[in-house]
Amino acid sequence: MTFKTLLTVTGPNQGEGDLKLAANLCEQVGAHLSVLVLELAAPPSGGEYAAVVSPAWLEERQAELKRLEKRIANVAGFLAQSAVSADLSDDYPDMGWADDVIGRRARYADLTILGPDLLASHALRDKVIEGTLFSSGKPILLVPEGSRPTLKAKRILVAWDARLESSRAVRESLDMLKGAEDVRLVIVDPIENEFHHGEEPGADAAAYLARHGVKVTVDRLPSANHSVADVLSQHAVDVAAELMVMGAYGHSRLRERIFGGVTKSMLAGQSLPVLMAR
């Protein structure tokens, strides 16, 4: 995948940090920046009837709309000063529909960037992750505080477990993998059979990547009573990886239990950028 359009989502309580981050990534690869400004509408207390008759709820809605208008103006001002090609859209969805709104917008981007400001906004962060991964078919890039994001990483760790989501993540990041100097295909506690990793775990995936010109090494690691997430994170440090690529696991019918254990742990405690796809 060649990244030509990057999307970032921002809310009224966020600053310019994520916008600058996304704009810098666009400059790095010559991409267009798409910004979606969202204010999540407060749900009425006491049901729909209460919403009609509650002056307090109506006042809250007006305050939210004013915050949204102010944020739109601030973002528009930032984009006017930016050197990158950009577009700006906004929405004011109810909480229950926000992921669908985000997902529809993300379909028109190659990659959605979640910077530190958005990752710290838990309600909006969760909606962006849900909407993008479940409703757009496109990957996300998680950029935790203190990390150095790049779309031209020289050292990349691929968390491989032979599942569909891993394959999608590899495909979505293929251009970056081809441009890297060192790609580590990492398998934790590989299972050697035809239904999992094959007779030689990682060999098929490595051959596939090598045919694309990727300089790949297979690392088979034991968990040794550690979590898979901890093993991956430590190995990323050991090989000085600048980016981790992995599949995101979950079922769209179970939104309250979106992700499997490894994915959830990577969201919570990662220190380097992670590209996820499903």
C-alpha positions, 0 to 999 in steps of 0.5 A, spaced: 500 500 500 502 506 498 499 512 502 497 517 498 491 520 503 492 520 511 486 521 516 487 524 523 481 525 527 481 531 533 476 533 538 475 540 541 479 538 547 485 537 543 491 541 541 495 542 535 500 536 537 496 530 533 495 535 527 503 537 526 504 529 527 500 527 521 502 533 517 509 531 518 508 524 516 504 527 509 510 531 508 515 525 509 511 521 503 508 526 499 501 525 502 494 529 502 492 530 509 484 529 511 482 532 518 475 530 521 473 534 527 468 531 532 464 533 538 461 527 541 453 529 542 452 528 550 446 522 551 440 525 554 439 523 561 432 519 562 431 517 555 428 521 549 422 524 552 427 527 557 431 530 551 425 534 549 423 537 555 430 538 559 433 545 558 439 543 561 440 537 556 439 543 550 444 547 553 449 542 553 448 541 546 448 548 544 455 548 548 457 542 545 456 545 538 460 552 540 466 548 542 465 544 535 465 551 531 471 553 535 475 547 534 473 547 526 476 554 526 482 553 530 484 547 525 482 551 519 487 556 521 492 550 522 491 547 515 491 554 512 498 555 515 501 548 513 504 546 507 501 540 505 495 539 501 489 538 506 481 537 507 477 538 513 470 535 515 466 535 521 460 532 524 456 532 531 454 524 532 451 521 538 456 516 541 452 510 539 453 512 531 460 515 532 464 509 530 460 509 523 461 516 522 469 515 523 469 509 519 465 512 513 470 517 513 476 513 513 474 509 507 477 515 503 484 514 506 489 509 506 491 510 513 488 513 520 493 516 524 492 516 532 497 521 535 498 522 543 492 527 544 487 522 541 490 516 544 489 520 551 482 521 549 479 515 551 472 515 549 474 518 542 480 514 541 475 507 542 471 510 537 476 512 532 479 505 533 472 501 532 470 505 526 476 505 522 478 497 523 471 495 523 467 499 518 473 502 513 477 496 512 483 500 512 489 500 517 491 505 523 497 507 526 498 508 533 503 513 535 504 513 543 507 519 547 515 520 546 515 515 540 518 518 533 513 516 528 515 515 521 513 512 514 520 510 512 522 506 518 529 502 517 527 497 522 521 494 522 518 488 527 512 484 524 508 480 529 506 474 525 501 468 527 499 466 520 492 469 521 488 473 516 489 479 520 497 478 520 496 477 513 492 484 512 497 488 516 503 485 512 499 487 505 497 494 508 505 495 510 508 492 504 511 498 501 514 500 508 517 493 508 520 493 502 523 500 503 526 498 510 533 495 511 531 490 516 525 486 517 524 481 523 518 477 522 517 475 529 513 468 531 512 467 539 511 460 541 510 457 534 506 451 532 508 446 527 503 444 523 499 445 517 493 449 520 498 454 524 505 456 522 507 450 517 513 445 518 518 450 518 514 456 522 515 463 518 518 460 512 512 461 507 511 468 510 518 470 509 519 467 502 512 471 500 516 477 503 523 476 500 519 475 493 517 482 494 524 484 495 523 485 503 530 484 507 527 479 512 529 475 518 525 470 521 525 470 529 522 464 533 521 466 540 519 462 546 514 466 551 517 463 557 512 465 562 511 472 559 505 475 555 506 475 548 505 482 548 511 483 553 515 478 548 514 482 542 515 489 546 522 487 549 524 484 542 522 490 539 527 494 543 532 488 542 532 489 535 531 497 535 525 497 531 522 503 529 515 500 527 511 494 529 506 491 524 501 487 527 494 484 526 488 487 530 483 481 533 476 482 534 469 481 532 464 486 530 458 483 533 462 484 540 464 491 541 464 491 548 470 486 547 473 488 541 480 486 541 484 479 543 489 480 549 495 481 545 492 487 541 489 490 547 496 490 551 499 493 545 494 499 545 495 500 553 503 499 554 506 500 547 512 505 546 513 505 539 509 506 533 504 500 531 501 499 525 494 495 525 490 492 520 484 487 520 
